Amino acid sequence: MKIGFDISQTCESKTGTGFVADQLIRALAQIDQENEYTLLPWFYDYRPQTLENATRIAQKNFREKVLKRFDDSESALRELDVIHSNNYRFPKDVSARKVVTLHDVCFMDCPEYTTEANRLFCYKGTLDSMMYADKIIAVSQYTKQRLLHFFPFVDDSKVEVVYEGNRTTLLKEKDNPQLVRQFGLRENDFFLSVGTIEPRKNYSTLLKAFKLYKETTQDTKKLCIAGGYGWKEENFQQKIADLGLSEEVVVTGYVSEEQLANLYRYCFAFVYTTWYEGFGLPVLEAMNFDKPVIVSNVTSVPEIVGPSGILIHPDQEEICAAMKRLAEDETLYQKIVAGEKERLSLFTWENTAKRVLEIYKGLV
């Protein structure tokens, strides 16, 4: 079997979809030395500005191909049995069987959280995929439910739920507390949140909750937000200043893998106050490092956390109260960490890769 795999989202600064594509193809390489894979850094109409960071697999059944045309006139595409898209793009001019991973439909559920251009792009790719793809991979039961809500004409069996895995590679990054100190943070003395700064992440409410926390406790802990700027949050630093938190809140911008690993390693706890997630990889990443998580009880997040962690409605009072509970109750802190270790065993990239490989085989 010859498989084309979209790695376009791994080429530049990786965010959620890039990490998913990277981890999945690495896991497929671990379990599959027989089928032939063509890695596609230019995918359909998307041309990353650089290929420097693109995922590469040094294995005899893997090759990389940069294609200027994306149709059957390219022999490399014409030879494929299956092609897997990971970025809301549907390769309509390719005759191979088509698998598309759809991460969420936030652009339809909550259009106010994104731009008009992004909504149109995501809607077109999702509509084409739901109508014409041979198989849709949804990353959570919640995502599948919402897809079938908006596209009720699609047969339930066409959409497969395949959970993402737990990115254990971060644990291998060098232990280096200096990477935390360079942001003005002290070890085990800050709350951490990770993700692109955009409206659906609900960081504005997190800031208000943290202000309430500082006003009602004597705690010296800071808040660290690790992530690059997305859309509609151009005035985020001004929001911090207006709340009088400029000395208490650290915004790192986009961080390297080593920096991120050490932020997880040395935070006190992880706080994820999002309004909408298709899955929520950072929650698993924090649990990797034995950190208790405070998470929103919305969309797919309860599927991931299960009975472990503290699930809250993401308003400032509940966020603040959860922070206080962790800071004041060591027994609760350790109980949550113990429960998370068991939960992590449900999410492995090996299991994800096996499910995806079964889907490929079922189409050929």
Beta strands, then each sheet from edge to edge (+ up, - down):
strand 1: 2-6
strand 2: 36-40
strand 3: 62-64
strand 4: 82-85
strand 5: 97-102
strand 6: 135-138
strand 7: 159-161
strand 8: 190-194
strand 9: 222-226
strand 10: 249-253
strand 11: 269-272
strand 12: 293-296
strand 13: 310-312
sheet 1: 3+ 2+ 1+ 4+ 5+ 6+ 7+
sheet 2: 10+ 9+ 8+ 11+ 12+ 13+
end
